[in-house]
Amino acid sequence: MRPSAPNYLKIAEAYGVASIKLQKLEELPAALLTAKASKNPYLIEIDETLIG
């Protein structure tokens, strides 16, 4: 049995860190701009299946 990965979005939320989980790789540029504009820590989760 393979252990599941932690829910990093929930962990970020618990520490007050904004986050997003990408549904499509095409969302990455907008997510990076949002993260940069926030001026605060920002988690971008990219599912490994999106990368190939």
PDB file with SEQRES, HELIX, SHEET and CRYST1 records, atoms N, CA, C and O in Angstrom:
SEQRES   1 A   52  MET ARG PRO SER ALA PRO ASN TYR LEU LYS ILE ALA GLU          
SEQRES   2 A   52  ALA TYR GLY VAL ALA SER ILE LYS LEU GLN LYS LEU GLU          
SEQRES   3 A   52  GLU LEU PRO ALA ALA LEU LEU THR ALA LYS ALA SER LYS          
SEQRES   4 A   52  ASN PRO TYR LEU ILE GLU ILE ASP GLU THR LEU ILE GLY          
HELIX    1 AA1 TYR A    8  ALA A   14  1                                   7    
HELIX    2 AA2 LEU A   25  GLU A   27  5                                   3    
HELIX    3 AA3 LEU A   28  SER A   38  1                                  11    
HELIX    4 AA4 GLU A   48  ILE A   51  1                                   4    
SHEET    1 AA1 2 ALA A  18  LYS A  21  0                                        
SHEET    2 AA1 2 TYR A  42  GLU A  45  1                                        
CRYST1    1.000    1.000    1.000  90.00  90.00  90.00 P 1           1          
ATOM      1  N   MET A   1       0.833  -1.169   0.000  1.00  0.00           N  
ATOM      2  CA  MET A   1       0.000   0.000   0.000  1.00  0.00           C  
ATOM      3  C   MET A   1       0.886   1.244   0.000  1.00  0.00           C  
ATOM      4  O   MET A   1       1.770   1.389   0.845  1.00  0.00           O  
ATOM      5  N   ARG A   2       0.641   2.129  -0.947  1.00  0.00           N  
ATOM      6  CA  ARG A   2       1.408   3.358  -1.057  1.00  0.00           C  
ATOM      7  C   ARG A   2       0.735   4.453  -0.234  1.00  0.00           C  
ATOM      8  O   ARG A   2      -0.461   4.695  -0.400  1.00  0.00           O  
ATOM      9  N   PRO A   3       1.476   5.118   0.647  1.00  0.00           N  
ATOM     10  CA  PRO A   3       0.855   6.183   1.444  1.00  0.00           C  
ATOM     11  C   PRO A   3       0.473   7.368   0.558  1.00  0.00           C  
ATOM     12  O   PRO A   3       1.135   7.661  -0.438  1.00  0.00           O  
ATOM     13  N   SER A   4      -0.594   8.032   0.940  1.00  0.00           N  
ATOM     14  CA  SER A   4      -1.021   9.192   0.154  1.00  0.00           C  
ATOM     15  C   SER A   4      -0.188  10.409   0.543  1.00  0.00           C  
ATOM     16  O   SER A   4       0.350  10.491   1.647  1.00  0.00           O  
ATOM     17  N   ALA A   5      -0.099  11.332  -0.378  1.00  0.00           N  
ATOM     18  CA  ALA A   5       0.649  12.567  -0.140  1.00  0.00           C  
ATOM     19  C   ALA A   5      -0.156  13.489   0.765  1.00  0.00           C  
ATOM     20  O   ALA A   5      -1.386  13.440   0.769  1.00  0.00           O  
ATOM     21  N   PRO A   6       0.528  14.321   1.525  1.00  0.00           N  
ATOM     22  CA  PRO A   6      -0.196  15.276   2.365  1.00  0.00           C  
ATOM     23  C   PRO A   6      -0.968  16.275   1.501  1.00  0.00           C  
ATOM     24  O   PRO A   6      -0.606  16.526   0.351  1.00  0.00           O  
ATOM     25  N   ASN A   7      -2.010  16.826   2.056  1.00  0.00           N  
ATOM     26  CA  ASN A   7      -2.782  17.846   1.356  1.00  0.00           C  
ATOM     27  C   ASN A   7      -2.091  19.187   1.611  1.00  0.00           C  
ATOM     28  O   ASN A   7      -2.356  19.861   2.607  1.00  0.00           O  
ATOM     29  N   TYR A   8      -1.213  19.553   0.702  1.00  0.00           N  
ATOM     30  CA  TYR A   8      -0.425  20.768   0.876  1.00  0.00           C  
ATOM     31  C   TYR A   8      -1.288  22.029   0.858  1.00  0.00           C  
ATOM     32  O   TYR A   8      -0.943  23.024   1.495  1.00  0.00           O  
ATOM     33  N   LEU A   9      -2.395  21.993   0.142  1.00  0.00           N  
ATOM     34  CA  LEU A   9      -3.294  23.152   0.123  1.00  0.00           C  
ATOM     35  C   LEU A   9      -3.880  23.404   1.507  1.00  0.00           C  
ATOM     36  O   LEU A   9      -3.988  24.552   1.938  1.00  0.00           O  
ATOM     37  N   LYS A  10      -4.257  22.341   2.200  1.00  0.00           N  
ATOM     38  CA  LYS A  10      -4.801  22.479   3.555  1.00  0.00           C  
ATOM     39  C   LYS A  10      -3.720  22.935   4.540  1.00  0.00           C  
ATOM     40  O   LYS A  10      -3.987  23.720   5.450  1.00  0.00           O  
ATOM     41  N   ILE A  11      -2.520  22.440   4.348  1.00  0.00           N  
ATOM     42  CA  ILE A  11      -1.417  22.867   5.217  1.00  0.00           C  
ATOM     43  C   ILE A  11      -1.145  24.356   5.003  1.00  0.00           C  
ATOM     44  O   ILE A  11      -0.977  25.103   5.967  1.00  0.00           O  
ATOM     45  N   ALA A  12      -1.101  24.784   3.750  1.00  0.00           N  
ATOM     46  CA  ALA A  12      -0.889  26.202   3.450  1.00  0.00           C  
ATOM     47  C   ALA A  12      -1.994  27.047   4.070  1.00  0.00           C  
ATOM     48  O   ALA A  12      -1.724  28.090   4.665  1.00  0.00           O  
ATOM     49  N   GLU A  13      -3.231  26.600   3.930  1.00  0.00           N  
ATOM     50  CA  GLU A  13      -4.370  27.320   4.499  1.00  0.00           C  
ATOM     51  C   GLU A  13      -4.231  27.464   6.018  1.00  0.00           C  
ATOM     52  O   GLU A  13      -4.525  28.520   6.578  1.00  0.00           O  
ATOM     53  N   ALA A  14      -3.785  26.405   6.670  1.00  0.00           N  
ATOM     54  CA  ALA A  14      -3.628  26.432   8.124  1.00  0.00           C  
ATOM     55  C   ALA A  14      -2.612  27.478   8.571  1.00  0.00           C  
ATOM     56  O   ALA A  14      -2.703  28.011   9.677  1.00  0.00           O  
ATOM     57  N   TYR A  15      -1.646  27.764   7.704  1.00  0.00           N  
ATOM     58  CA  TYR A  15      -0.626  28.760   8.025  1.00  0.00           C  
ATOM     59  C   TYR A  15      -0.922  30.124   7.404  1.00  0.00           C  
ATOM     60  O   TYR A  15      -0.088  31.027   7.469  1.00  0.00           O  
ATOM     61  N   GLY A  16      -2.093  30.278   6.807  1.00  0.00           N  
ATOM     62  CA  GLY A  16      -2.463  31.561   6.219  1.00  0.00           C  
ATOM     63  C   GLY A  16      -1.792  31.858   4.893  1.00  0.00           C  
ATOM     64  O   GLY A  16      -1.670  33.018   4.499  1.00  0.00           O  
ATOM     65  N   VAL A  17      -1.359  30.823   4.211  1.00  0.00           N  
ATOM     66  CA  VAL A  17      -0.685  30.982   2.923  1.00  0.00           C  
ATOM     67  C   VAL A  17      -1.693  30.741   1.800  1.00  0.00           C  
ATOM     68  O   VAL A  17      -2.373  29.715   1.775  1.00  0.00           O  
ATOM     69  N   ALA A  18      -1.780  31.679   0.887  1.00  0.00           N  
ATOM     70  CA  ALA A  18      -2.661  31.520  -0.266  1.00  0.00           C  
ATOM     71  C   ALA A  18      -2.128  30.390  -1.154  1.00  0.00           C  
ATOM     72  O   ALA A  18      -0.920  30.163  -1.229  1.00  0.00           O  
ATOM     73  N   SER A  19      -3.042  29.691  -1.820  1.00  0.00           N  
ATOM     74  CA  SER A  19      -2.609  28.574  -2.652  1.00  0.00           C  
ATOM     75  C   SER A  19      -3.612  28.313  -3.769  1.00  0.00           C  
ATOM     76  O   SER A  19      -4.760  28.757  -3.731  1.00  0.00           O  
ATOM     77  N   ILE A  20      -3.130  27.575  -4.762  1.00  0.00           N  
ATOM     78  CA  ILE A  20      -3.978  27.162  -5.881  1.00  0.00           C  
ATOM     79  C   ILE A  20      -3.484  25.809  -6.376  1.00  0.00           C  
ATOM     80  O   ILE A  20      -2.286  25.524  -6.358  1.00  0.00           O  
ATOM     81  N   LYS A  21      -4.419  24.988  -6.813  1.00  0.00           N  
ATOM     82  CA  LYS A  21      -4.067  23.711  -7.450  1.00  0.00           C  
ATOM     83  C   LYS A  21      -4.450  23.828  -8.913  1.00  0.00           C  
ATOM     84  O   LYS A  21      -5.611  24.067  -9.247  1.00  0.00           O  
ATOM     85  N   LEU A  22      -3.466  23.659  -9.780  1.00  0.00           N  
ATOM     86  CA  LEU A  22      -3.724  23.800 -11.210  1.00  0.00           C  
ATOM     87  C   LEU A  22      -4.498  22.611 -11.751  1.00  0.00           C  
ATOM     88  O   LEU A  22      -4.194  21.462 -11.428  1.00  0.00           O  
ATOM     89  N   GLN A  23      -5.486  22.888 -12.564  1.00  0.00           N  
ATOM     90  CA  GLN A  23      -6.261  21.849 -13.238  1.00  0.00           C  
ATOM     91  C   GLN A  23      -5.697  21.556 -14.626  1.00  0.00           C  
ATOM     92  O   GLN A  23      -5.848  20.458 -15.161  1.00  0.00           O  
ATOM     93  N   LYS A  24      -5.031  22.586 -15.201  1.00  0.00           N  
ATOM     94  CA  LYS A  24      -4.406  22.452 -16.519  1.00  0.00           C  
ATOM     95  C   LYS A  24      -3.065  23.170 -16.480  1.00  0.00           C  
ATOM     96  O   LYS A  24      -2.921  24.180 -15.791  1.00  0.00           O  
ATOM     97  N   LEU A  25      -2.104  22.665 -17.200  1.00  0.00           N  
ATOM     98  CA  LEU A  25      -0.781  23.280 -17.226  1.00  0.00           C  
ATOM     99  C   LEU A  25      -0.839  24.694 -17.801  1.00  0.00           C  
ATOM    100  O   LEU A  25       0.014  25.525 -17.490  1.00  0.00           O  
ATOM    101  N   GLU A  26      -1.822  24.964 -18.623  1.00  0.00           N  
ATOM    102  CA  GLU A  26      -1.975  26.288 -19.229  1.00  0.00           C  
ATOM    103  C   GLU A  26      -2.284  27.367 -18.183  1.00  0.00           C  
ATOM    104  O   GLU A  26      -2.149  28.558 -18.462  1.00  0.00           O  
ATOM    105  N   GLU A  27      -2.694  26.954 -16.994  1.00  0.00           N  
ATOM    106  CA  GLU A  27      -2.997  27.901 -15.917  1.00  0.00           C  
ATOM    107  C   GLU A  27      -1.744  28.415 -15.210  1.00  0.00           C  
ATOM    108  O   GLU A  27      -1.815  29.360 -14.424  1.00  0.00           O  
ATOM    109  N   LEU A  28      -0.612  27.800 -15.485  1.00  0.00           N  
ATOM    110  CA  LEU A  28       0.612  28.143 -14.774  1.00  0.00           C  
ATOM    111  C   LEU A  28       1.036  29.605 -14.938  1.00  0.00           C  
ATOM    112  O   LEU A  28       1.342  30.243 -13.930  1.00  0.00           O  
ATOM    113  N   PRO A  29       1.072  30.170 -16.141  1.00  0.00           N  
ATOM    114  CA  PRO A  29       1.502  31.577 -16.248  1.00  0.00           C  
ATOM    115  C   PRO A  29       0.656  32.529 -15.392  1.00  0.00           C  
ATOM    116  O   PRO A  29       1.206  33.405 -14.725  1.00  0.00           O  
ATOM    117  N   ALA A  30      -0.649  32.371 -15.404  1.00  0.00           N  
ATOM    118  CA  ALA A  30      -1.521  33.233 -14.603  1.00  0.00           C  
ATOM    119  C   ALA A  30      -1.282  33.002 -13.116  1.00  0.00           C  
ATOM    120  O   ALA A  30      -1.301  33.952 -12.333  1.00  0.00           O  
ATOM    121  N   ALA A  31      -1.060  31.761 -12.719  1.00  0.00           N  
ATOM    122  CA  ALA A  31      -0.807  31.449 -11.317  1.00  0.00           C  
ATOM    123  C   ALA A  31       0.502  32.078 -10.847  1.00  0.00           C  
ATOM    124  O   ALA A  31       0.585  32.570  -9.721  1.00  0.00           O  
ATOM    125  N   LEU A  32       1.509  32.065 -11.692  1.00  0.00           N  
ATOM    126  CA  LEU A  32       2.789  32.683 -11.340  1.00  0.00           C  
ATOM    127  C   LEU A  32       2.643  34.195 -11.187  1.00  0.00           C  
ATOM    128  O   LEU A  32       3.218  34.787 -10.273  1.00  0.00           O  
ATOM    129  N   LEU A  33       1.882  34.813 -12.073  1.00  0.00           N  
ATOM    130  CA  LEU A  33       1.641  36.256 -11.962  1.00  0.00           C  
ATOM    131  C   LEU A  33       0.883  36.595 -10.689  1.00  0.00           C  
ATOM    132  O   LEU A  33       1.193  37.581 -10.020  1.00  0.00           O  
ATOM    133  N   THR A  34      -0.102  35.786 -10.356  1.00  0.00           N  
ATOM    134  CA  THR A  34      -0.865  35.990  -9.121  1.00  0.00           C  
ATOM    135  C   THR A  34       0.041  35.854  -7.899  1.00  0.00           C  
ATOM    136  O   THR A  34      -0.031  36.660  -6.971  1.00  0.00           O  
ATOM    137  N   ALA A  35       0.882  34.842  -7.906  1.00  0.00           N  
ATOM    138  CA  ALA A  35       1.797  34.613  -6.786  1.00  0.00           C  
ATOM    139  C   ALA A  35       2.769  35.786  -6.628  1.00  0.00           C  
ATOM    140  O   ALA A  35       3.019  36.249  -5.515  1.00  0.00           O  
ATOM    141  N   LYS A  36       3.305  36.252  -7.734  1.00  0.00           N  
ATOM    142  CA  LYS A  36       4.247  37.368  -7.682  1.00  0.00           C  
ATOM    143  C   LYS A  36       3.565  38.634  -7.184  1.00  0.00           C  
ATOM    144  O   LYS A  36       4.148  39.381  -6.398  1.00  0.00           O  
ATOM    145  N   ALA A  37       2.353  38.883  -7.626  1.00  0.00           N  
ATOM    146  CA  ALA A  37       1.620  40.088  -7.245  1.00  0.00           C  
ATOM    147  C   ALA A  37       1.206  40.068  -5.778  1.00  0.00           C  
ATOM    148  O   ALA A  37       0.981  41.124  -5.187  1.00  0.00           O  
ATOM    149  N   SER A  38       1.103  38.895  -5.191  1.00  0.00           N  
ATOM    150  CA  SER A  38       0.616  38.801  -3.816  1.00  0.00           C  
ATOM    151  C   SER A  38       1.614  39.352  -2.800  1.00  0.00           C  
ATOM    152  O   SER A  38       1.211  39.771  -1.715  1.00  0.00           O  
ATOM    153  N   LYS A  39       2.897  39.359  -3.126  1.00  0.00           N  
ATOM    154  CA  LYS A  39       3.951  39.844  -2.222  1.00  0.00           C  
ATOM    155  C   LYS A  39       4.031  39.046  -0.918  1.00  0.00           C  
ATOM    156  O   LYS A  39       4.697  39.464   0.029  1.00  0.00           O  
ATOM    157  N   ASN A  40       3.362  37.917  -0.874  1.00  0.00           N  
ATOM    158  CA  ASN A  40       3.358  37.030   0.292  1.00  0.00           C  
ATOM    159  C   ASN A  40       3.638  35.611  -0.187  1.00  0.00           C  
ATOM    160  O   ASN A  40       3.595  35.341  -1.387  1.00  0.00           O  
ATOM    161  N   PRO A  41       3.922  34.708   0.741  1.00  0.00           N  
ATOM    162  CA  PRO A  41       4.077  33.308   0.333  1.00  0.00           C  
ATOM    163  C   PRO A  41       2.838  32.828  -0.422  1.00  0.00           C  
ATOM    164  O   PRO A  41       1.715  33.205  -0.087  1.00  0.00           O  
ATOM    165  N   TYR A  42       3.045  32.002  -1.433  1.00  0.00           N  
ATOM    166  CA  TYR A  42       1.951  31.531  -2.274  1.00  0.00           C  
ATOM    167  C   TYR A  42       2.320  30.155  -2.786  1.00  0.00           C  
ATOM    168  O   TYR A  42       3.376  29.983  -3.396  1.00  0.00           O  
ATOM    169  N   LEU A  43       1.473  29.181  -2.549  1.00  0.00           N  
ATOM    170  CA  LEU A  43       1.726  27.806  -2.974  1.00  0.00           C  
ATOM    171  C   LEU A  43       0.992  27.509  -4.278  1.00  0.00           C  
ATOM    172  O   LEU A  43      -0.211  27.741  -4.398  1.00  0.00           O  
ATOM    173  N   ILE A  44       1.731  26.999  -5.241  1.00  0.00           N  
ATOM    174  CA  ILE A  44       1.140  26.547  -6.508  1.00  0.00           C  
ATOM    175  C   ILE A  44       1.359  25.052  -6.581  1.00  0.00           C  
ATOM    176  O   ILE A  44       2.494  24.585  -6.667  1.00  0.00           O  
ATOM    177  N   GLU A  45       0.264  24.296  -6.547  1.00  0.00           N  
ATOM    178  CA  GLU A  45       0.358  22.832  -6.628  1.00  0.00           C  
ATOM    179  C   GLU A  45       0.130  22.410  -8.070  1.00  0.00           C  
ATOM    180  O   GLU A  45      -0.865  22.778  -8.696  1.00  0.00           O  
ATOM    181  N   ILE A  46       1.068  21.633  -8.578  1.00  0.00           N  
ATOM    182  CA  ILE A  46       0.966  21.113  -9.947  1.00  0.00           C  
ATOM    183  C   ILE A  46       0.967  19.593  -9.851  1.00  0.00           C  
ATOM    184  O   ILE A  46       1.952  18.992  -9.424  1.00  0.00           O  
ATOM    185  N   ASP A  47      -0.126  18.985 -10.244  1.00  0.00           N  
ATOM    186  CA  ASP A  47      -0.227  17.529 -10.214  1.00  0.00           C  
ATOM    187  C   ASP A  47       0.778  16.938 -11.209  1.00  0.00           C  
ATOM    188  O   ASP A  47       0.905  17.410 -12.339  1.00  0.00           O  
ATOM    189  N   GLU A  48       1.473  15.915 -10.773  1.00  0.00           N  
ATOM    190  CA  GLU A  48       2.497  15.300 -11.637  1.00  0.00           C  
ATOM    191  C   GLU A  48       1.926  14.752 -12.928  1.00  0.00           C  
ATOM    192  O   GLU A  48       2.658  14.619 -13.908  1.00  0.00           O  
ATOM    193  N   THR A  49       0.647  14.432 -12.961  1.00  0.00           N  
ATOM    194  CA  THR A  49       0.050  13.914 -14.202  1.00  0.00           C  
ATOM    195  C   THR A  49      -0.061  15.004 -15.265  1.00  0.00           C  
ATOM    196  O   THR A  49      -0.180  14.690 -16.450  1.00  0.00           O  
ATOM    197  N   LEU A  50      -0.025  16.268 -14.874  1.00  0.00           N  
ATOM    198  CA  LEU A  50      -0.079  17.358 -15.843  1.00  0.00           C  
ATOM    199  C   LEU A  50       1.236  17.510 -16.594  1.00  0.00           C  
ATOM    200  O   LEU A  50       1.265  18.007 -17.720  1.00  0.00           O  
ATOM    201  N   ILE A  51       2.317  17.083 -15.968  1.00  0.00           N  
ATOM    202  CA  ILE A  51       3.643  17.270 -16.553  1.00  0.00           C  
ATOM    203  C   ILE A  51       3.969  16.152 -17.541  1.00  0.00           C  
ATOM    204  O   ILE A  51       4.661  16.380 -18.533  1.00  0.00           O  
ATOM    205  N   GLY A  52       3.485  14.977 -17.275  1.00  0.00           N  
ATOM    206  CA  GLY A  52       3.667  13.871 -18.202  1.00  0.00           C  
ATOM    207  C   GLY A  52       4.708  12.953 -17.860  1.00  0.00           C  
ATOM    208  O   GLY A  52       4.938  11.983 -18.583  1.00  0.00           O  
TER     209      GLY A  52                                                      
END                                                                             
